[in-house]
């Protein structure tokens, strides 16, 4: 794997491979010594043009547990804030010998530009670009669903027949877009639930069912309900009457939590607006996988960095044994 830019073009066998290697990586994280020597001597740069504590820390932990050197580069307070272009920044990282660049950018397509421009030889991982995609979030979500569905060792399995309702601010959500494509590739059935104002203008090419009523979607007995954060920072207009009205109609409150079918799980990519799209009862219930998703994020990102930088040379299970 040379880059990871999206899930729309990610082949099923590649997705399964990432999830399976993430299983191997997760096994190493239960040991007393969690570090592997796999990427010793490699340099991973976290290039974040947008704030994101959770994703950056997860990638940093993943790289360090594979023994890579990590450089965190935040745009705020850097030469970028003084007008330096993406090209100049990339060429600086090239001169520093970066082997992989994890990039989060406010412009959709920025990671692909970095990967295909010839400015840098490093592998590129998209950590979220505009309202386009966030592939590692979708992968860690799929990893979490697969573990909850099959338990134990779920290697080699997909999500055929698994029913997922993605609820909330679809319009501004790169997480929703990445999940739609990856879940479809893995055989899951996806329903989008939102007010019309928070849906893209045209979803006819998306492999989804669209609903506007959360109670109707819950009545269809989904295996997973993924609540999305209302991204107020990306909104420059009134997309719903009030936060109270939104919570009443599209929030996962205690009543809706009780009405979920047995075995159904509650997901959220974080950070959560408790009391808006999700109640505290739902976020903290045994059905909730929020903390499992955070934990899975490190294992999945370890798998992605491993495949980018060592996948053709090293067997992850052998690296696991060497690290004991």
Backbone torsions as a table, in degrees:
resi	resn	phi	psi	omega
1	UNK	NA	124.5	-176.4
2	UNK	-89.2	-43.7	179.0
3	UNK	-142.0	163.5	167.9
4	UNK	-128.3	102.0	-173.4
5	UNK	-108.8	-26.3	-178.3
6	UNK	-163.3	174.8	173.5
7	UNK	-105.2	-15.0	-177.4
8	UNK	-61.5	-35.9	-178.9
9	UNK	-102.6	8.7	-178.9
10	UNK	-80.8	121.0	-178.8
11	UNK	-69.9	152.7	-178.7
12	UNK	-57.1	-44.6	-177.7
13	UNK	-65.1	-33.4	177.4
14	UNK	-70.9	-39.7	177.7
15	UNK	-62.8	-45.8	178.9
16	UNK	-62.3	-38.7	179.7
17	UNK	-63.1	-43.9	178.4
18	UNK	-61.2	-45.8	-178.4
19	UNK	-64.8	-38.0	179.7
20	UNK	-67.7	-42.4	178.3
21	UNK	-67.4	-34.3	175.0
22	UNK	-60.4	-33.6	174.5
23	UNK	-61.0	-43.8	177.8
24	UNK	-61.7	-42.6	-179.5
25	UNK	-65.9	-39.0	178.6
26	UNK	-61.7	-35.7	178.0
27	UNK	-60.8	-36.1	-178.9
28	UNK	-71.4	-22.3	-175.2
29	UNK	-81.0	-5.2	175.5
30	UNK	-93.2	-1.5	-180.0
31	UNK	-84.9	164.4	176.9
32	UNK	-66.1	-43.8	176.0
33	UNK	-101.0	112.4	-172.4
34	UNK	-91.4	-11.8	-173.9
35	UNK	-82.9	143.8	173.1
36	UNK	-115.0	151.8	-179.7
37	UNK	-85.6	7.1	-166.2
38	UNK	-55.6	-42.0	-175.7
39	UNK	-110.7	27.2	177.1
40	UNK	-59.0	131.1	-179.2
41	UNK	91.2	-8.2	178.0
42	UNK	-92.6	150.7	179.6
43	UNK	-117.7	123.1	177.8
44	UNK	-110.6	127.3	178.9
45	UNK	-107.7	125.1	171.6
46	UNK	-91.7	106.6	-174.9
47	UNK	-106.4	95.7	-171.5
48	UNK	-112.2	109.8	175.9
49	UNK	-88.7	-10.3	174.6
50	UNK	-124.6	149.3	177.8
51	UNK	-66.4	139.4	171.9
52	UNK	-170.7	93.4	-179.6
53	UNK	-65.0	-46.9	-173.4
54	UNK	-62.8	-51.1	-177.7
55	UNK	-67.5	-42.2	-178.6
56	UNK	-63.2	-45.5	-179.9
57	UNK	-63.4	-38.4	179.6
58	UNK	-63.2	-45.9	177.5
59	UNK	-65.4	-38.7	178.9
60	UNK	-63.5	-44.8	177.8
61	UNK	-62.2	-42.2	-179.6
62	UNK	-60.9	-47.0	-178.8
63	UNK	-65.0	-42.7	-177.9
64	UNK	-67.9	-34.4	179.1
65	UNK	-72.9	-13.9	172.0
66	UNK	-98.3	9.6	175.9
67	UNK	71.1	19.2	175.4
68	UNK	-79.5	156.5	169.9
69	UNK	-83.4	137.9	-174.9
70	UNK	-120.1	131.8	173.0
71	UNK	-118.4	122.0	176.6
72	UNK	-96.9	122.1	-176.1
73	UNK	-121.4	107.9	179.0
74	UNK	-102.2	135.5	-176.3
75	UNK	-66.1	-37.8	-178.6
76	UNK	-65.8	130.0	179.6
77	UNK	80.5	1.3	-180.0
78	UNK	-103.3	-176.6	177.8
79	UNK	-64.6	-21.5	177.4
80	UNK	-61.4	-41.3	-179.8
81	UNK	-68.1	-12.8	177.2
82	UNK	-96.6	4.1	174.5
83	UNK	110.6	5.4	179.5
84	UNK	-66.5	137.7	-177.7
85	UNK	-80.3	165.2	175.6
86	UNK	-60.3	-38.3	179.0
87	UNK	-61.5	-46.5	-179.8
88	UNK	-63.6	-41.3	178.5
89	UNK	-63.4	-43.9	-180.0
90	UNK	-61.6	-42.8	-178.7
91	UNK	-68.1	-30.6	174.4
92	UNK	-65.7	-44.1	179.0
93	UNK	-65.5	-35.7	176.3
94	UNK	-61.0	-44.1	-179.7
95	UNK	-66.0	-27.1	179.0
96	UNK	-81.8	-8.6	177.4
97	UNK	84.3	32.3	178.0
98	UNK	-64.8	132.9	177.5
99	UNK	-95.1	-28.6	176.4
100	UNK	-144.7	142.9	177.2
101	UNK	-123.2	121.6	174.3
102	UNK	-98.7	113.9	-171.7
103	UNK	-118.6	132.0	168.9
104	UNK	-118.5	129.2	-172.8
105	UNK	-144.6	146.8	-179.7
106	UNK	-74.4	-14.5	-178.6
107	UNK	-98.6	124.3	175.8
108	UNK	-61.4	130.9	179.2
109	UNK	96.9	-7.9	-179.0
110	UNK	-59.7	-43.7	178.1
111	UNK	-61.1	-39.9	178.6
112	UNK	-65.1	-40.1	176.3
113	UNK	-58.7	-45.5	179.9
114	UNK	-62.4	-40.2	-175.4
115	UNK	-74.0	-28.7	-172.1
116	UNK	-110.3	-1.5	-173.3
117	UNK	-78.2	-22.7	-173.7
118	UNK	84.6	3.2	-179.5
119	UNK	-73.3	-23.6	-172.2
120	UNK	-148.0	145.7	-179.3
121	UNK	-92.0	-8.8	-173.7
122	UNK	-68.7	154.6	169.2
123	UNK	-69.6	144.6	-175.9
124	UNK	-118.4	132.6	175.1
125	UNK	-117.5	126.3	177.4
126	UNK	-79.4	114.8	177.5
127	UNK	-102.0	22.0	179.1
128	UNK	120.0	117.8	178.6
129	UNK	-130.7	114.0	178.3
130	UNK	52.4	-131.1	174.5
131	UNK	-107.0	28.0	-174.6
132	UNK	-89.4	-77.6	-176.8
133	UNK	-148.3	164.5	175.7
134	UNK	-147.5	74.9	-167.4
135	UNK	-62.3	-37.9	-178.4
136	UNK	-69.8	-26.8	174.7
137	UNK	-66.3	-43.6	178.3
138	UNK	-63.7	-38.7	179.4
139	UNK	-65.6	-42.2	179.1
140	UNK	-69.8	-31.0	174.5
141	UNK	-65.6	-44.4	178.3
142	UNK	-64.0	-39.5	176.9
143	UNK	-58.2	-45.4	-179.2
144	UNK	-65.0	-43.9	178.6
145	UNK	-62.1	-43.3	-177.5
146	UNK	-63.5	-41.0	179.4
147	UNK	-66.4	-41.0	179.5
148	UNK	-68.4	-34.0	-177.6
149	UNK	-74.4	-46.2	-172.4
150	UNK	-103.3	-23.9	-176.3
151	UNK	65.1	172.7	175.0
152	UNK	47.0	-131.1	-178.0
153	UNK	-91.5	112.0	-179.4
154	UNK	-106.1	17.0	-177.2
155	UNK	-57.4	139.3	177.0
156	UNK	83.1	-6.1	-175.4
157	UNK	-93.9	152.4	173.8
158	UNK	-110.8	-161.4	-179.1
159	UNK	-119.4	33.3	-177.9
160	UNK	-55.4	126.2	177.8
161	UNK	83.1	-7.1	178.9
162	UNK	-72.0	133.2	-173.6
163	UNK	-108.6	121.7	-174.5
164	UNK	-123.3	128.6	172.3
165	UNK	-105.3	121.8	177.2
166	UNK	-105.0	120.4	-166.3
167	UNK	-121.0	131.3	169.9
168	UNK	125.1	-135.5	-172.7
169	UNK	-80.8	73.3	180.0
170	UNK	-66.0	-37.4	-173.6
171	UNK	-54.5	-44.3	-174.7
172	UNK	-99.2	3.7	-168.4
173	UNK	-97.9	111.6	171.9
174	UNK	-72.7	-27.1	176.3
175	UNK	-62.4	-44.4	179.5
176	UNK	-60.9	-45.6	-178.5
177	UNK	-61.8	-46.3	179.4
178	UNK	-63.4	-39.3	179.1
179	UNK	-66.9	-40.3	179.4
180	UNK	-55.3	-50.1	-175.4
181	UNK	-71.3	-42.9	-178.5
182	UNK	-68.3	-45.1	-179.4
183	UNK	-62.6	-39.0	176.0
184	UNK	-62.1	-44.5	179.3
185	UNK	-59.9	-35.0	-178.5
186	UNK	-87.4	3.3	173.7
187	UNK	93.7	4.5	-179.7
188	UNK	-78.5	160.1	175.6
189	UNK	-105.1	124.0	-172.7
190	UNK	-113.4	132.5	172.7
191	UNK	-118.8	130.4	174.3
192	UNK	-97.0	133.6	-179.5
193	UNK	-127.7	121.1	-177.2
194	UNK	-169.9	161.8	168.4
195	UNK	-66.1	151.6	-177.8
196	UNK	-54.7	-31.8	-178.4
197	UNK	-70.4	-17.4	-179.0
198	UNK	-109.4	22.3	172.4
199	UNK	-113.3	146.9	173.9
200	UNK	-58.1	154.1	-176.0
201	UNK	-59.9	-35.5	-177.6
202	UNK	-137.1	111.4	176.4
203	UNK	-112.3	18.4	-175.0
204	UNK	-63.7	-26.3	179.8
205	UNK	-89.5	-3.6	-179.5
206	UNK	-86.6	140.8	180.0
207	UNK	-81.9	64.8	-173.9
208	UNK	-140.0	164.0	165.4
209	UNK	-104.9	140.1	-178.7
210	UNK	-111.9	131.5	174.9
211	UNK	-129.7	157.3	179.3
212	UNK	-114.2	-4.1	-176.1
213	UNK	-120.9	115.5	-177.6
214	UNK	-66.0	-37.3	-179.8
215	UNK	-63.1	-38.8	177.2
216	UNK	-65.6	-39.9	179.4
217	UNK	-64.8	-39.9	178.5
218	UNK	-67.6	-34.0	178.4
219	UNK	-64.7	-20.9	177.2
220	UNK	-80.4	3.5	173.3
221	UNK	60.7	62.5	176.0
222	UNK	-70.2	152.3	175.4
223	UNK	-80.0	-26.3	178.8
224	UNK	-143.9	139.9	173.8
225	UNK	-118.1	116.7	-178.9
226	UNK	-105.2	112.7	-179.7
227	UNK	-91.3	131.1	-179.0
228	UNK	-101.5	146.8	176.1
229	UNK	-70.2	138.4	171.2
230	UNK	-73.8	115.8	-172.8
231	UNK	-90.8	76.4	-176.3
232	UNK	-59.6	-29.2	-178.2
233	UNK	-70.1	-17.9	178.6
234	UNK	-99.6	2.8	-176.1
235	UNK	-101.5	126.8	176.7
236	UNK	-116.3	19.7	179.0
237	UNK	-153.7	172.7	179.5
238	UNK	-87.0	110.0	-177.8
239	UNK	-95.0	-13.0	175.5
240	UNK	-155.2	157.5	-171.9
241	UNK	-57.1	-46.1	-178.8
242	UNK	-161.6	163.0	177.3
243	UNK	-63.8	-36.7	179.2
244	UNK	-63.4	-43.4	179.7
245	UNK	-66.2	-40.6	178.2
246	UNK	-60.5	-47.7	-178.7
247	UNK	-60.5	-38.9	-178.8
248	UNK	-65.0	-38.5	-173.2
249	UNK	-95.1	-33.0	-173.3
250	UNK	-128.5	8.9	178.9
251	UNK	-90.8	149.6	177.1
252	UNK	-88.7	89.4	-177.8
253	UNK	-91.3	175.8	-178.3
254	UNK	-57.2	-37.4	179.9
255	UNK	-62.7	-45.4	-179.6
256	UNK	-69.9	-34.0	177.7
257	UNK	-59.8	-44.4	-179.9
258	UNK	-64.7	-31.8	-175.9
259	UNK	-82.1	-6.0	176.2
260	UNK	-65.4	145.7	-179.7
261	UNK	-66.9	155.8	177.8
262	UNK	-56.7	135.8	178.6
263	UNK	88.6	-12.2	179.4
264	UNK	-70.8	140.4	-177.4
265	UNK	-109.6	156.7	179.9
266	UNK	-113.7	125.0	-176.6
267	UNK	-121.6	156.0	174.6
268	UNK	-158.0	129.6	-178.8
269	UNK	-74.7	-13.9	-180.0
270	UNK	73.0	159.8	-9.2
271	UNK	-70.5	153.8	-174.4
272	UNK	-94.1	144.5	166.0
273	UNK	-98.4	87.2	-178.8
274	UNK	-62.3	134.8	-179.3
275	UNK	88.8	-8.5	176.4
276	UNK	-105.8	-80.7	179.5
277	UNK	-86.4	-16.1	-178.8
278	UNK	-147.7	136.6	179.0
279	UNK	-81.9	160.8	177.0
280	UNK	-61.7	-36.8	179.7
281	UNK	-60.9	-40.8	179.3
282	UNK	-71.9	-42.8	-177.2
283	UNK	-64.3	-32.3	-174.5
284	UNK	-104.5	6.0	-176.7
285	UNK	-77.4	162.2	176.2
286	UNK	-60.1	-21.6	177.9
287	UNK	-72.6	-22.5	-173.5
288	UNK	-70.7	135.6	177.8
289	UNK	-111.5	16.9	-172.5
290	UNK	-56.5	-48.3	-179.4
291	UNK	-72.6	-32.0	174.7
292	UNK	-62.8	-37.8	178.7
293	UNK	-64.3	-42.0	178.4
294	UNK	-61.5	-45.7	179.2
295	UNK	-63.1	-42.3	179.4
296	UNK	-64.3	-29.4	-178.5
297	UNK	-57.8	-40.1	179.9
298	UNK	-66.0	-45.2	-178.8
299	UNK	-64.3	-43.0	-180.0
300	UNK	-65.8	-41.9	-179.4
301	UNK	-71.2	-31.3	170.7
302	UNK	-60.6	-43.9	-180.0
303	UNK	-62.1	-43.2	-179.1
304	UNK	-65.0	-46.6	179.9
305	UNK	-64.9	-38.9	176.7
306	UNK	-58.7	-47.5	-178.3
307	UNK	-67.3	-35.2	178.8
308	UNK	-68.2	-39.7	-167.7
309	UNK	-111.7	-15.6	-177.2
310	UNK	-145.1	-0.6	-169.8
311	UNK	-61.1	-31.3	-178.6
312	UNK	-86.0	-10.5	-174.5
313	UNK	-109.2	-25.3	-168.5
314	UNK	-128.8	142.0	172.5
315	UNK	-88.7	125.0	-175.8
316	UNK	-61.3	-33.2	179.1
317	UNK	-69.4	-34.1	176.9
318	UNK	-68.1	-40.8	177.2
319	UNK	-62.2	-35.9	177.4
320	UNK	-61.1	-45.2	-179.1
321	UNK	-67.2	-39.1	-179.5
322	UNK	-64.4	-28.5	-177.0
323	UNK	-82.3	-6.3	-177.7
324	UNK	-70.8	NA	NA
